[in-house]
Amino acid sequence: MPGELAGRLEPIVADAVAGAGFDLDALDVQQAGRRKLVKVVVDADDGVGLDEVAEVSRAVSAVLDQHDHLIAGAYTLEVTSPGVERPLTAQRHWRRAKYRLVRITPHEGAGFVGRVGHAGPESARVLVDGAIRDVRYADVAKAVIEIEFKQPPTEDLKLLEQDASGMIVDGTGTEGEPK
């Protein structure tokens, strides 16, 4: 029943979240004793701060109050942003992970770690061991951000920027012909 309720609430909550200028990343409804727990995960290109979480929480609360017949009872609303452990499952996740180190497990072959560059509609450009690779989203079984405690190497960022500007970059950082 909570999964069915989440399906009915999703378009309503998604509209409220979008109206506040954010993306609905996930919606989950769980039974917690006599109450329901409505958990809303929101994200944006520039991240989500505490003030934005409060803003979205007010917007979602207002829309849920207008549709309280769907919930039919008491509920607790929890609005949060995704954690860094969230898997990259959509193009927007890859775009928001630009210049971040990501551990990628493909459906076939060995896993690897690379730094994300441009994220297009079908694939992301990833710097792996000094070379730029296209990683098709459809070929990825799992991808998660690796926590880094220091700034990324300047040379890595330069290679990714050159690649995004339309220049072919080989593993040595030498510019080639325009793409």
C-alpha positions in Angstrom: 0.0 0.0 0.0 2.8 2.6 0.8 4.3 2.0 -2.7 0.9 2.5 -4.3 0.4 5.7 -2.3 3.8 7.0 -3.4 2.8 6.4 -7.0 -0.3 8.5 -6.5 1.5 11.3 -4.6 4.5 11.5 -7.0 3.1 13.8 -9.7 1.6 16.1 -7.0 4.9 16.3 -5.0 7.0 16.5 -8.2 5.0 19.6 -9.3 5.5 21.3 -5.9 9.2 20.5 -5.9 9.6 21.8 -9.5 7.6 24.9 -8.6 10.3 25.6 -5.9 13.0 25.2 -8.6 14.3 21.7 -7.7 14.2 18.2 -9.1 12.4 15.4 -7.3 15.0 12.7 -6.9 13.0 10.2 -4.9 9.7 9.8 -3.1 9.1 7.1 -0.5 6.1 6.4 1.7 6.5 4.1 4.7 4.2 3.1 7.5 5.6 4.2 10.8 3.2 2.9 13.5 0.0 4.8 13.1 1.6 7.5 11.0 3.0 7.4 7.5 6.5 8.7 6.8 6.6 10.6 3.5 10.3 11.0 2.5 11.1 13.4 -0.3 14.6 13.7 -1.8 15.3 16.8 -3.8 18.3 17.9 -5.8 19.5 20.8 -8.0 22.5 21.6 -10.2 23.9 23.9 -7.5 23.1 21.5 -4.7 20.5 22.0 -1.9 21.1 23.9 1.3 19.2 24.0 4.5 17.2 27.1 3.5 16.2 25.4 0.2 15.2 22.2 2.1 12.9 24.3 4.3 11.4 26.1 1.3 10.7 22.8 -0.5 9.3 21.4 2.8 6.8 24.2 3.1 5.8 23.8 -0.6 5.3 20.0 -0.3 3.5 20.3 3.0 1.0 22.8 1.5 0.3 20.5 -1.5 0.0 17.4 0.7 -2.5 19.3 2.9 -4.6 20.1 -0.2 -4.6 16.3 -1.0 -4.9 14.9 2.5 -7.6 12.6 1.3 -4.9 10.6 -0.5 -2.8 10.0 2.7 -5.9 9.4 4.8 -4.4 9.9 8.2 -1.5 11.4 10.1 1.9 11.7 8.4 5.4 12.9 9.0 7.1 14.8 6.1 10.9 14.5 5.7 12.6 16.5 3.0 16.3 15.9 2.4 19.0 16.2 -0.3 20.7 13.1 -1.7 23.8 11.9 0.1 27.1 11.4 -1.7 26.5 7.7 -1.6 23.6 8.0 -4.0 24.2 6.0 -7.2 24.5 8.0 -10.4 21.5 6.6 -12.3 20.4 9.6 -14.5 22.1 12.0 -16.8 21.6 14.9 -14.4 23.4 12.9 -11.7 26.4 12.6 -13.9 26.2 16.3 -14.9 26.1 17.3 -11.2 29.1 15.0 -10.6 31.3 17.0 -13.0 35.0 16.9 -12.0 34.2 14.4 -9.2 35.9 11.0 -8.9 33.5 8.2 -9.6 33.8 4.4 -9.0 32.2 2.8 -12.0 31.1 -0.9 -12.2 30.1 -1.8 -15.8 27.6 -4.6 -16.7 30.6 -6.3 -18.4 34.3 -6.1 -17.6 36.3 -4.8 -14.7 35.3 -1.8 -12.6 37.4 1.4 -12.7 37.6 4.9 -11.1 37.5 8.0 -13.3 36.9 11.7 -13.1 33.7 12.9 -14.7 33.8 15.5 -17.5 30.9 16.4 -19.8 27.7 14.4 -19.4 25.7 14.1 -22.6 22.3 12.6 -23.1 23.6 9.0 -23.7 27.1 9.0 -22.1 29.6 10.8 -20.0 33.2 11.6 -20.8 35.4 10.2 -18.0 39.1 10.7 -17.4 40.6 7.2 -16.6 44.3 6.8 -16.1 45.1 9.9 -18.1 42.8 9.1 -21.0 39.3 10.3 -21.8 36.7 7.6 -22.3 33.1 7.6 -23.3 31.0 5.8 -20.7 27.5 5.0 -21.9 25.0 5.1 -19.1 23.3 1.9 -20.4 26.6 0.1 -19.9 26.9 1.0 -16.2 25.6 -1.4 -13.5 26.6 1.0 -10.7 28.4 4.3 -10.3 29.0 6.2 -7.0 31.1 9.2 -6.1 34.3 8.6 -4.4 35.0 10.8 -1.4 38.1 13.0 -1.9 39.9 14.8 0.9 42.0 17.0 -1.4 41.5 19.1 -4.5 41.5 17.3 -7.9 44.8 17.5 -9.8 44.9 20.6 -11.9 46.1 18.6 -14.9 43.1 16.3 -14.7 40.7 19.3 -14.7 42.6 20.9 -17.6 42.2 17.7 -19.7 38.5 17.5 -19.0 38.0 21.2 -19.9 39.9 20.8 -23.1 37.8 17.8 -24.0 34.6 19.7 -23.3 35.8 22.5 -25.5 35.8 20.2 -28.5 39.4 19.3 -28.8 40.5 15.7 -28.9 42.9 15.0 -26.1 45.2 12.0 -25.9 46.6 10.5 -22.8 49.5 12.9 -22.7 47.3 16.0 -22.7 48.3 17.0 -26.2 45.6 18.8 -28.2 44.6 17.2 -31.5 42.2 18.1 -34.2 38.8 19.5 -33.3 36.1 16.9 -32.9 
